[in-house]
Amino acid sequence: MLSIRFRRSFALFYGIGMLMAVTSPGMPAAHAQEPNEIDIKNFMFSPMALTVKAGTTVTWKNMDGEPHTVVNDAGVFHSAALDQNDTYQFKFDKPGVYKVFCGIHPYMKATITVQ
């Protein structure tokens, strides 16, 4: 059985180590997601569901090292292949529910609800 002193010391050093790892200057900065932006990262759309008002422009940004596309299942829009850091924008003028997927990786799915 571990002593209380050992457990407290371990917890303290573990916490300090985690804090140092998070605040280390050599760590890459996290991408700050803009409103109405969908990141494509780790072969997922993030967020996977977004609700916007009619007239809103949504931007998709590919953060992966692999190309992706943004395709509406009803054929309303279809992007070219997006390389890393490329973006695609579409202005949603009409209310409705828009199903989106990656044409290269069709298991990647998202839903845009326009009010």
Contacts in CASP RR format, 6 or more apart in sequence:
PFRMAT RR
TARGET T0000
AUTHOR 0000-0000-0000
METHOD contacts of the structure
MODEL  1
MLSIRFRRSFALFYGIGMLMAVTSPGMPAAHAQEPNEIDIKNFMFSPMAL
TVKAGTTVTWKNMDGEPHTVVNDAGVFHSAALDQNDTYQFKFDKPGVYKV
FCGIHPYMKATITVQ
21 27 0 8 1.000
31 39 0 8 1.000
31 63 0 8 1.000
33 39 0 8 1.000
33 46 0 8 1.000
34 59 0 8 1.000
36 50 0 8 1.000
36 52 0 8 1.000
36 56 0 8 1.000
36 57 0 8 1.000
36 58 0 8 1.000
36 59 0 8 1.000
37 58 0 8 1.000
37 59 0 8 1.000
37 60 0 8 1.000
37 61 0 8 1.000
38 45 0 8 1.000
38 46 0 8 1.000
38 47 0 8 1.000
38 50 0 8 1.000
38 58 0 8 1.000
38 59 0 8 1.000
38 60 0 8 1.000
38 61 0 8 1.000
38 110 0 8 1.000
39 45 0 8 1.000
39 46 0 8 1.000
39 60 0 8 1.000
39 61 0 8 1.000
39 63 0 8 1.000
40 46 0 8 1.000
40 60 0 8 1.000
40 61 0 8 1.000
40 62 0 8 1.000
40 63 0 8 1.000
40 64 0 8 1.000
40 68 0 8 1.000
40 70 0 8 1.000
40 82 0 8 1.000
40 102 0 8 1.000
40 108 0 8 1.000
41 63 0 8 1.000
41 64 0 8 1.000
42 64 0 8 1.000
43 64 0 8 1.000
43 66 0 8 1.000
43 105 0 8 1.000
43 108 0 8 1.000
44 108 0 8 1.000
45 60 0 8 1.000
45 100 0 8 1.000
45 102 0 8 1.000
45 108 0 8 1.000
45 109 0 8 1.000
45 110 0 8 1.000
47 110 0 8 1.000
48 109 0 8 1.000
48 110 0 8 1.000
48 111 0 8 1.000
49 110 0 8 1.000
49 111 0 8 1.000
49 112 0 8 1.000
49 113 0 8 1.000
50 58 0 8 1.000
50 110 0 8 1.000
50 111 0 8 1.000
50 112 0 8 1.000
50 113 0 8 1.000
51 112 0 8 1.000
51 113 0 8 1.000
51 114 0 8 1.000
51 115 0 8 1.000
52 58 0 8 1.000
52 92 0 8 1.000
52 112 0 8 1.000
52 113 0 8 1.000
52 114 0 8 1.000
52 115 0 8 1.000
53 114 0 8 1.000
53 115 0 8 1.000
54 92 0 8 1.000
54 93 0 8 1.000
54 94 0 8 1.000
54 95 0 8 1.000
54 114 0 8 1.000
54 115 0 8 1.000
55 91 0 8 1.000
55 92 0 8 1.000
55 93 0 8 1.000
55 114 0 8 1.000
56 91 0 8 1.000
56 92 0 8 1.000
56 114 0 8 1.000
57 89 0 8 1.000
57 90 0 8 1.000
57 91 0 8 1.000
57 92 0 8 1.000
58 89 0 8 1.000
58 90 0 8 1.000
58 92 0 8 1.000
58 112 0 8 1.000
59 87 0 8 1.000
59 88 0 8 1.000
59 89 0 8 1.000
60 70 0 8 1.000
60 79 0 8 1.000
60 82 0 8 1.000
60 87 0 8 1.000
60 88 0 8 1.000
60 89 0 8 1.000
61 85 0 8 1.000
61 86 0 8 1.000
61 87 0 8 1.000
62 68 0 8 1.000
62 82 0 8 1.000
62 83 0 8 1.000
62 84 0 8 1.000
62 85 0 8 1.000
62 86 0 8 1.000
62 87 0 8 1.000
63 84 0 8 1.000
63 85 0 8 1.000
64 84 0 8 1.000
65 83 0 8 1.000
65 84 0 8 1.000
66 104 0 8 1.000
67 81 0 8 1.000
67 82 0 8 1.000
67 83 0 8 1.000
67 104 0 8 1.000
68 81 0 8 1.000
68 82 0 8 1.000
68 102 0 8 1.000
68 103 0 8 1.000
68 104 0 8 1.000
68 105 0 8 1.000
68 108 0 8 1.000
69 78 0 8 1.000
69 79 0 8 1.000
69 80 0 8 1.000
69 81 0 8 1.000
69 82 0 8 1.000
69 102 0 8 1.000
69 103 0 8 1.000
69 104 0 8 1.000
70 77 0 8 1.000
70 78 0 8 1.000
70 79 0 8 1.000
70 82 0 8 1.000
70 88 0 8 1.000
70 90 0 8 1.000
70 100 0 8 1.000
70 102 0 8 1.000
71 77 0 8 1.000
71 78 0 8 1.000
71 79 0 8 1.000
71 100 0 8 1.000
71 101 0 8 1.000
71 102 0 8 1.000
71 103 0 8 1.000
72 78 0 8 1.000
72 98 0 8 1.000
72 99 0 8 1.000
72 100 0 8 1.000
73 99 0 8 1.000
73 100 0 8 1.000
73 101 0 8 1.000
74 98 0 8 1.000
74 99 0 8 1.000
76 98 0 8 1.000
77 90 0 8 1.000
79 88 0 8 1.000
80 88 0 8 1.000
81 104 0 8 1.000
82 88 0 8 1.000
92 98 0 8 1.000
92 112 0 8 1.000
92 114 0 8 1.000
94 114 0 8 1.000
95 114 0 8 1.000
95 115 0 8 1.000
96 113 0 8 1.000
96 114 0 8 1.000
96 115 0 8 1.000
97 111 0 8 1.000
97 112 0 8 1.000
97 113 0 8 1.000
97 114 0 8 1.000
98 111 0 8 1.000
98 112 0 8 1.000
98 113 0 8 1.000
98 114 0 8 1.000
99 109 0 8 1.000
99 110 0 8 1.000
99 111 0 8 1.000
100 109 0 8 1.000
100 110 0 8 1.000
100 111 0 8 1.000
100 112 0 8 1.000
101 107 0 8 1.000
101 108 0 8 1.000
101 109 0 8 1.000
101 110 0 8 1.000
102 108 0 8 1.000
END
